[in-house]
Amino acid sequence: MDKSQIDPQDMFGAIYRFPDQIQEAIEIGANIKLNKKYSKCENIVLAGMGGSAIGGDVVKTIVNTELKVPFIISRN
């Protein structure tokens, strides 16, 4: 049995590359310039289902103590 039959979606590779993806996301985020209309934000809502919401969980864990507004992850 070859690897493509055992792991057809390459989940092992995705997990293995996860630290590199986090580093790339940090670099992308550091270069974002938001205009001032976002400075009066009262809530942050990230919408995702299943694995799509995991990134939000990671972000919330990292920045939750620094945020001055609620950060909500909606899986519905």
C-alpha positions as CSV (number, residue, x, y, z in Angstrom):
1,M,0.0,0.0,0.0
2,D,1.5,3.3,-1.0
3,K,1.3,6.7,0.9
4,S,-1.5,8.1,-1.3
5,Q,-3.8,5.3,-0.2
6,I,-3.0,5.7,3.5
7,D,-3.1,9.6,3.5
8,P,-4.7,10.7,0.3
9,Q,-5.1,14.3,1.5
10,D,-1.6,14.5,2.8
11,M,-2.7,15.4,6.4
12,F,0.7,14.3,7.7
13,G,2.3,16.9,5.4
14,A,-0.1,19.6,6.5
15,I,0.6,18.9,10.1
16,Y,4.4,18.7,9.5
17,R,4.3,22.1,7.7
18,F,2.1,23.8,10.3
19,P,5.0,25.7,12.1
20,D,6.1,27.1,8.8
21,Q,2.5,28.2,8.0
22,I,2.3,29.9,11.4
23,Q,5.6,31.8,10.7
24,E,4.3,32.9,7.3
25,A,1.1,34.1,8.8
26,I,3.0,36.2,11.3
27,E,5.0,37.8,8.6
28,I,1.9,38.5,6.5
29,G,0.1,40.0,9.5
30,A,3.1,42.2,10.4
31,N,2.8,43.9,7.0
32,I,-1.0,44.6,7.1
33,K,-1.9,48.2,7.3
34,L,-5.4,48.8,8.5
35,N,-7.1,52.1,7.9
36,K,-8.5,54.0,10.9
37,K,-12.1,53.0,10.3
38,Y,-11.3,49.7,11.9
39,S,-10.1,51.3,15.1
40,K,-13.6,51.6,16.5
41,C,-14.3,47.8,16.1
42,E,-16.5,46.5,18.9
43,N,-16.3,42.8,18.2
44,I,-14.3,40.3,16.1
45,V,-16.1,37.3,14.6
46,L,-14.3,34.6,12.8
47,A,-16.6,32.2,10.9
48,G,-15.5,28.7,10.0
49,M,-16.5,25.1,10.2
50,G,-14.3,22.2,11.3
51,G,-10.7,22.7,10.4
52,S,-11.4,26.1,9.0
53,A,-12.0,27.5,12.5
54,I,-8.8,26.0,14.0
55,G,-6.8,29.0,12.9
56,G,-9.2,31.2,14.8
57,D,-8.7,29.1,17.9
58,V,-4.9,29.6,17.6
59,V,-5.2,33.3,17.0
60,K,-7.6,33.8,19.9
61,T,-5.3,31.9,22.2
62,I,-2.3,34.0,21.2
63,V,-3.9,37.5,21.3
64,N,-6.8,37.1,23.7
65,T,-5.1,38.9,26.6
66,E,-4.2,41.8,24.3
67,L,-7.6,42.4,22.7
68,K,-9.9,45.1,24.1
69,V,-12.9,43.7,22.2
70,P,-14.6,40.2,22.3
71,F,-13.2,37.7,19.8
72,I,-15.9,35.2,18.8
73,I,-15.4,32.0,16.8
74,S,-18.7,31.0,15.1
75,R,-18.9,27.4,13.8
76,N,-22.5,27.7,12.8
